[in-house]
């Protein structure tokens, strides 16, 4: 091995090559960390705690390379610093490219290129001309497909597209050529010749990823600065790759059960308590199940965070209590921009303690957002996060049930925040350039800690900006979409890729935030989003009203039908979150996650699965009343008429305006929740299960749906086994009030059980 040497220290391997030095760390048999120090502090916001497991590996020296081998991965390291990764069966996964990149031929002279770049157009694919720029170029197979990357526009399969990681508040209607949105999640899942892998680039600086747009021969990741810091993630299946990634970056915690209910919002509701109460009363008057009303920026006193206006609200506590008595939780928005106001306590305290980001000369940096001139908390510091968390107590004490973090890219109205503004990287001084992409992450973490500390319940935080790992602290939504059919279409790919990227609790603004919706679009949106974990209708000030009653009939009745159907599936969704909390696998997911060996699903943009057992095929084109549905392997039962279909085929289904095509995998049993107008915190006394097929088994989870007592064993776990001639219901664990009655609806009859001495017997 000429010009190649190494040293082993535990599970770290230090490698010296002819051209560079770097290190590999074996975390698990399926996860290997690649790191090269470029002089930046190594501090991961995505990964918390020690993820190294004791793992056997061996190193073999060959003539022209060294081989690192675990039970799952083979990594070949060459003297020129190139790395090739294979699975244990020697199938290629991630191979370094050995040739020079060939930029796209845009038929431009050098002068034309310079002019285009001066006007803000990226014609180089290099993101930035930076002295600290670096790139990693990997070989691309002809049939390689890509997923993940969090919240990006466009289609499910990211092959042939390029994206940037720089959290951006852009209110223009998002279309597929947008290279960046509000979140940066540099986690890529790939299938190379149907062999799965993942790569997680843990770098918070501005970065770029080209997935075969520039060339069919390679894909590449580049960054403006930072260390070369990425994780090779293997796994026998795409599911296992996702499990390994969420082992690294964290799983979405079990939410409060009510957060899975319908949520109504609009910028403008919260200008007065009278308006909010009118909305609440109409929801109940029209028999529309709903659990949450959101208050946008109008409820604050002059947009000052952690305040409540007193001119149009008499008593916030009494107001929130009144809504609670009607069955509604209140979620309030907060923004990071603190109004520059010498009479404002939050500003005064933050200023006195040095908690705001600074100019390079040490003065406080000021920009402009909703309250006018504003300053930005330095969330990279632990003390600032604690201060923010403590301020959340103000809202908790009023009775607020959740907090919605917005504008935390961070947004700024008076031009972009310069990259040299001084932000903190924990105890180290850093820059906006490094901390921008984790600003929303750190704000969400602070909000989570505040809610947990003062409410003693599972925090419900929603954030617009995020980084990899934010799923540990917050629900997300896709930001300011518009009432456009293309945005309804994009919802499926966005939420599915977010799910693959660790964000299992995600949603979109149903009906669209900006622009004006139509009766048909709103109807198809509530149908298409039926199983999105975050289920919220939200719209912008100045757009037409899009509450369910705004268009009269038949829109109102169809909307009501699907809200009621959503609540029937609440226990199923809650079961999925219980499983997700163990595996990291998403609730709403693309078909490729379950059927990765079926090329028919690689580019399937208009269907999704809910767990393993429900297939949803929304109508997402204007005027359509029929659609083609691809059913993967297995047998599938039409939810509505119980027709059974063989899988691996495409069928034509009727889908009039009031029908959402839903199919249940044969031999599935589903919990079927009671019809309610909101989710109660009282223990349920009975539940129904519906069988689709003739036999199955299922585990059902139950707890109080609110706090952390389940971590101390306060929960029930039921094991149902349905055979051709018997039904068994066993308790795998119980330390919470049990159901008194359980009904099992079979295709031809209903069987009822009652509780007798901690056992279920026929009633």
BELLIN-V516532 format. One record per helix or strand of 3 or more residues. SS is the DSSP state (~ for helix, > for strand). FROM is the first residue (numbers start at 1). LEN is the number of residues. If there is no record, write none. Layout:
ss & from & len
SS & FROM & LEN
SS & FROM & LEN
This chain:
ss & from & len
> & 5 & 5
> & 12 & 5
> & 21 & 8
> & 31 & 6
> & 58 & 4
> & 65 & 5
> & 73 & 6
> & 83 & 5
> & 92 & 5
~ & 110 & 9
> & 134 & 6
> & 145 & 4
> & 162 & 4
> & 187 & 6
> & 195 & 7
> & 207 & 4
> & 218 & 6
> & 228 & 6
~ & 238 & 12
~ & 257 & 4
> & 262 & 3
~ & 269 & 3
~ & 273 & 13
> & 292 & 4
~ & 297 & 3
~ & 316 & 10
> & 329 & 7
> & 337 & 3
~ & 345 & 9
> & 367 & 3
> & 372 & 6
~ & 382 & 10
~ & 393 & 6
> & 402 & 5
> & 422 & 4
> & 428 & 4
~ & 432 & 24
> & 461 & 3
~ & 470 & 3
> & 475 & 3
~ & 485 & 16
~ & 519 & 10
> & 535 & 3
~ & 555 & 14
~ & 570 & 14
~ & 591 & 4
~ & 599 & 3
> & 608 & 3
> & 614 & 4
> & 626 & 6
> & 635 & 4
> & 644 & 3
> & 649 & 6
> & 661 & 5
> & 668 & 5
> & 686 & 7
> & 696 & 7
~ & 709 & 4
> & 716 & 7
> & 727 & 8
> & 741 & 5
> & 750 & 6
> & 760 & 3
